[in-house]
Amino acid sequence: MLILSVARAVAAARSTSVRSTRQYDRENDTAYVSLVAHIADGAAVRQIPVAGVGADAEVFLDVDASGRLLGLEVIGAGTALPAEVLEQARPAG
């Protein structure tokens, strides 16, 4: 159910004028998908781990104080995300 909610949030971000941004750190195999234009320092007050993504990956949802989904962090992104997503991502940094 949670994965479906994330998929819907990503699809909604694509269909609005606010574009999601994707960053990928190849050296550490981590990616971040931001669903808002800017995340201020301290705005993500909670990280929610997502179970069931895969044995070689970890996913955390960043939410604000109101429970709104701001973005998601993927550790082990090379196995958890489609190659197309990683190819289109900006280098992290």
Sine and cosine of phi, psi and omega as CSV:
sin_phi,cos_phi,sin_psi,cos_psi,sin_omega,cos_omega
0.00,0.00,-0.68,0.73,-0.01,-1.00
-0.91,0.42,-0.64,0.77,0.03,-1.00
-0.88,0.48,-0.65,0.76,0.04,-1.00
-0.88,0.47,-0.66,0.75,0.04,-1.00
-0.89,0.46,-0.66,0.76,0.04,-1.00
-0.90,0.44,-0.70,0.71,0.01,-1.00
-0.87,0.50,-0.65,0.76,0.03,-1.00
-0.91,0.40,-0.64,0.77,0.01,-1.00
-0.90,0.43,-0.66,0.75,0.03,-1.00
-0.91,0.42,-0.68,0.73,0.02,-1.00
-0.90,0.44,-0.64,0.77,0.02,-1.00
-0.91,0.42,-0.64,0.77,0.03,-1.00
-0.90,0.44,-0.59,0.81,0.03,-1.00
-0.93,0.38,-0.54,0.84,-0.11,-0.99
-1.00,0.04,-0.09,1.00,0.01,-1.00
-0.97,-0.24,0.07,-1.00,0.00,-1.00
-0.95,0.31,-0.35,0.94,0.06,-1.00
-0.99,0.12,0.87,-0.50,-0.03,-1.00
-1.00,-0.07,0.63,-0.78,0.10,-0.99
-0.95,0.32,0.50,-0.87,0.08,-1.00
-0.90,-0.43,0.55,-0.84,0.00,-1.00
-0.80,-0.60,0.73,-0.68,0.08,-1.00
-0.82,-0.57,0.58,-0.82,0.00,-1.00
-0.68,-0.73,0.81,-0.58,0.08,-1.00
-0.98,-0.19,0.99,-0.15,-0.07,-1.00
-0.89,0.46,-0.63,0.77,-0.05,-1.00
-0.87,0.49,-0.65,0.76,-0.02,-1.00
-0.98,-0.20,-0.01,1.00,0.00,-1.00
0.80,0.60,0.72,0.70,0.05,-1.00
-0.85,-0.52,0.56,-0.83,0.02,-1.00
-0.74,-0.67,0.44,-0.90,0.09,-1.00
-0.72,-0.70,0.77,-0.64,0.07,-1.00
-0.91,-0.41,0.91,-0.41,0.02,-1.00
-1.00,-0.08,0.74,-0.67,-0.03,-1.00
-0.99,-0.16,-0.01,1.00,0.03,-1.00
-0.80,-0.60,0.29,-0.96,-0.06,-1.00
-0.89,0.45,-0.61,0.79,-0.04,-1.00
-0.49,-0.87,0.69,-0.72,0.10,-1.00
-0.92,-0.38,0.93,-0.36,0.00,-1.00
-0.93,0.37,0.46,-0.89,0.07,-1.00
-0.82,0.58,0.78,-0.63,0.02,-1.00
0.99,0.10,-0.07,1.00,-0.03,-1.00
-0.94,0.34,-0.58,0.82,0.03,-1.00
-0.99,0.13,0.99,-0.16,-0.11,-0.99
-1.00,-0.02,-0.20,0.98,-0.02,-1.00
-0.55,-0.83,0.65,-0.76,0.13,-0.99
-0.91,-0.41,0.82,-0.57,-0.03,-1.00
-0.95,-0.30,0.88,-0.48,0.04,-1.00
-0.95,0.32,0.61,-0.80,0.01,-1.00
-0.95,-0.31,0.85,-0.52,0.00,-1.00
-1.00,0.04,0.42,-0.91,0.14,-0.99
1.00,0.07,0.23,0.97,-0.02,-1.00
-0.98,0.20,-0.64,0.77,0.00,-1.00
0.37,-0.93,0.32,-0.95,-0.06,-1.00
-0.93,0.36,-0.48,0.88,-0.08,-1.00
-0.98,-0.20,0.22,0.97,-0.05,-1.00
-0.62,-0.78,0.47,-0.89,0.11,-0.99
-0.77,-0.63,0.66,-0.75,0.02,-1.00
-0.80,-0.61,0.70,-0.71,0.03,-1.00
-0.79,-0.62,0.74,-0.67,0.07,-1.00
-1.00,-0.05,0.76,-0.65,0.09,-1.00
-0.99,-0.10,0.82,-0.58,0.01,-1.00
-0.81,-0.59,0.45,-0.90,0.02,-1.00
-1.00,0.00,-0.05,-1.00,-0.06,-1.00
-0.88,0.47,-0.40,0.92,0.02,-1.00
-1.00,-0.02,0.01,1.00,0.00,-1.00
1.00,0.05,0.14,0.99,0.02,-1.00
-0.98,0.22,0.66,-0.75,0.01,-1.00
-0.97,0.23,0.86,-0.52,-0.01,-1.00
-0.99,-0.14,-0.59,0.81,-0.04,-1.00
-0.03,-1.00,-0.01,-1.00,0.04,-1.00
-0.63,-0.77,0.62,-0.79,0.03,-1.00
-0.95,-0.30,0.70,-0.72,-0.02,-1.00
-0.83,-0.56,0.89,-0.46,0.08,-1.00
-0.98,-0.19,0.80,-0.59,-0.16,-0.99
1.00,0.07,0.60,0.80,-0.11,-0.99
-0.87,0.49,-0.52,0.85,-0.03,-1.00
-0.88,0.48,-0.46,0.89,0.02,-1.00
-0.99,-0.16,-0.34,0.94,-0.10,-0.99
-0.99,-0.13,-0.43,0.90,-0.07,-1.00
-0.93,-0.37,0.50,-0.87,0.07,-1.00
-0.88,0.48,0.58,-0.82,0.00,-1.00
-0.82,0.58,-0.60,0.80,0.00,-1.00
-0.86,0.51,-0.64,0.77,0.01,-1.00
-0.91,0.42,-0.70,0.71,-0.01,-1.00
-0.93,0.38,-0.61,0.79,0.01,-1.00
-0.91,0.41,-0.54,0.84,-0.04,-1.00
-1.00,0.03,-0.12,0.99,-0.04,-1.00
-0.98,0.20,0.52,-0.85,0.11,-0.99
-0.97,0.26,0.47,-0.88,0.12,-0.99
-0.90,0.44,0.65,-0.76,0.02,-1.00
-0.95,0.31,0.50,-0.87,0.07,-1.00
0.53,-0.85,0.00,0.00,0.00,0.00
